[in-house]
Amino acid sequence: MSSEQPSDSQPSMLGGHVKYVQGAVSSALGYESGQQTKDAAVHEMKDAKAQSDDQSPPTQSTVLGSIENAVGKVTGCEGLVEEGQQRIPEKRGVEEQNGTG
């Protein structure tokens, strides 16, 4: 039961990703509980995403977005890839921002 979170704790994207990596490693080492841990992690990340969608879009950051995108690709986490892509600011309007347009 230690893999379950208390009912009063908030779902966390970071916690979900840590749990997902833990499950992936456990699966790779042949532990049957690895898939259960990954499933619980996906559930936690979906809950955290639903809460963040209700509040505000992710902070725009090219560096953070690129890191999330790369980590998501390495770990096989589609949600992290998507979140990373959402963080990277669009290139439109650069001329207006620089005063050259």
Contacts in CASP RR format, 6 or more apart in sequence:
PFRMAT RR
TARGET T0000
AUTHOR 0000-0000-0000
METHOD contacts of the structure
MODEL  1
MSSEQPSDSQPSMLGGHVKYVQGAVSSALGYESGQQTKDAAVHEMKDAKA
QSDDQSPPTQSTVLGSIENAVGKVTGCEGLVEEGQQRIPEKRGVEEQNGT
G
3 19 0 8 1.000
3 33 0 8 1.000
3 36 0 8 1.000
3 37 0 8 1.000
3 40 0 8 1.000
4 40 0 8 1.000
5 11 0 8 1.000
5 44 0 8 1.000
10 48 0 8 1.000
10 51 0 8 1.000
11 44 0 8 1.000
11 45 0 8 1.000
11 47 0 8 1.000
11 48 0 8 1.000
11 51 0 8 1.000
12 44 0 8 1.000
12 48 0 8 1.000
13 45 0 8 1.000
13 48 0 8 1.000
13 49 0 8 1.000
13 52 0 8 1.000
13 83 0 8 1.000
15 41 0 8 1.000
15 44 0 8 1.000
16 41 0 8 1.000
16 44 0 8 1.000
16 45 0 8 1.000
16 48 0 8 1.000
17 41 0 8 1.000
17 45 0 8 1.000
17 71 0 8 1.000
17 75 0 8 1.000
17 77 0 8 1.000
17 80 0 8 1.000
18 41 0 8 1.000
19 37 0 8 1.000
19 38 0 8 1.000
19 40 0 8 1.000
19 41 0 8 1.000
19 44 0 8 1.000
20 37 0 8 1.000
20 38 0 8 1.000
20 41 0 8 1.000
20 42 0 8 1.000
20 45 0 8 1.000
20 75 0 8 1.000
20 77 0 8 1.000
21 75 0 8 1.000
22 34 0 8 1.000
22 37 0 8 1.000
22 41 0 8 1.000
23 33 0 8 1.000
23 34 0 8 1.000
23 35 0 8 1.000
23 37 0 8 1.000
23 38 0 8 1.000
23 41 0 8 1.000
24 34 0 8 1.000
24 38 0 8 1.000
24 75 0 8 1.000
26 33 0 8 1.000
26 34 0 8 1.000
26 37 0 8 1.000
27 34 0 8 1.000
27 35 0 8 1.000
27 38 0 8 1.000
45 77 0 8 1.000
45 79 0 8 1.000
49 79 0 8 1.000
49 83 0 8 1.000
52 58 0 8 1.000
57 86 0 8 1.000
58 83 0 8 1.000
58 84 0 8 1.000
58 86 0 8 1.000
58 87 0 8 1.000
59 87 0 8 1.000
60 87 0 8 1.000
60 88 0 8 1.000
60 89 0 8 1.000
61 87 0 8 1.000
61 88 0 8 1.000
61 89 0 8 1.000
62 87 0 8 1.000
62 88 0 8 1.000
62 89 0 8 1.000
64 84 0 8 1.000
64 87 0 8 1.000
65 83 0 8 1.000
65 84 0 8 1.000
65 85 0 8 1.000
65 87 0 8 1.000
65 88 0 8 1.000
66 84 0 8 1.000
66 88 0 8 1.000
67 84 0 8 1.000
68 80 0 8 1.000
68 81 0 8 1.000
68 83 0 8 1.000
68 84 0 8 1.000
68 87 0 8 1.000
69 80 0 8 1.000
69 81 0 8 1.000
69 84 0 8 1.000
69 85 0 8 1.000
69 88 0 8 1.000
71 77 0 8 1.000
71 80 0 8 1.000
72 78 0 8 1.000
72 79 0 8 1.000
72 80 0 8 1.000
72 81 0 8 1.000
73 81 0 8 1.000
95 101 0 8 1.000
END
